[in-house]
Amino acid sequence: MPIDIDIAHVARLARLGLSDAELTHYQAQLGLILDHAARVQEFDTDGVEPTAHPLSMVNAFRPDEIRSSLAREEVLDQSPEHEDGYFRVPPHLETQ
């Protein structure tokens, strides 16, 4: 199925810098994807209920239960550095 989509225009809209080879490659890939979508459209789906998920699932909630966990000091003792009840980590942002 030949497609009439300007891949270069789509790439510009997405702020992608693509080479000519990449444009050709993606044009071919998009053609294959659209061909596949066209084939899927040919399936007889009469009598098939629309669904958002292939399995009929309901939310599987579990009851809220209070469970024991490690004490704060036990957790902090496993860290390389801690101070005043908090993990001490190296700074990630430079200050000016």
N, C-alpha and C positions, 0 to 999 in steps of 0.2 A: 504494500500500500504506500504509494508515494505521499510524502507529507509536505505541506507548504508552510512550515514554521521556520522563521528566520532565527536560527540558533545563535548567530552573532548578536542579534538584538536581545534575545533572552539572556545571553551571557552579559551584555552591557547592563541590562536591568538588574542582574544579580551581582553586578560589580566584579565579574570574573574576567580576567585577562586570559583568553585562550588563543593558542597558536592556530594556524590554518589546519594543521594535522589534527589537533584536538577538536576543532569545529567539525571536520569531516567525520571523525570518530563518533562524536556525540550525536551528530545528525543521523548516522547509521543506527546507533543504539536507540535513539528515540523512535526511529522508524520501526524497529523490532518490538519495542514496548507497545506502540500504538497498534501494530499488527496483532499482537497477543490480546490486547484489550478488545479489538474488533472481533476476534474469535470467541472470546468469553461472552460477548453480547449475543452471539448466535445460539447459545444454550437455551433449551426450552425450560423456562422457569415457571410455567403456568402451574398454579397450585402450590408453589413454594412460598411460604411466609417470609416476609422480609425480616432480617435479623441483623443485629449489630455484632454478634459473636457467634462462631460456629457451634458452640456448646451452650445448651440451655442451663445457665448457671444462675444461682442466686448468691447474694452476699453470704459468706460463711463467717458469721461473727462468733466470737467466743466470749464467754462472760468475763468481765473484768475481775481479776483476782489479784489480791495483794500477795506478792511473793517475796521471799527474803532475797536480799542481794548483798553484795560485798559492802562492807562499811567504807566510808570515805577514806579513812586512813589506810585501809588495806589497798585500795586502788591507788592512792597517791604514793604509797611505798613501792609500787611497781613501776613508777615513772622515773626517768633519769633525774629529773629536777622538779621540785615543787616548792611552793612558798605560800604561806598564809592560806592553806586550803585549796590552792589552785595549781594547775600544771604550769610549769614555767617553760616557755618555748622561745626560740630565737625570734627576733623581730623580722617581719616580712616586708614591711614598708619602711622606706627611708623617711626620716623626719628632716624638715628644712629649718 
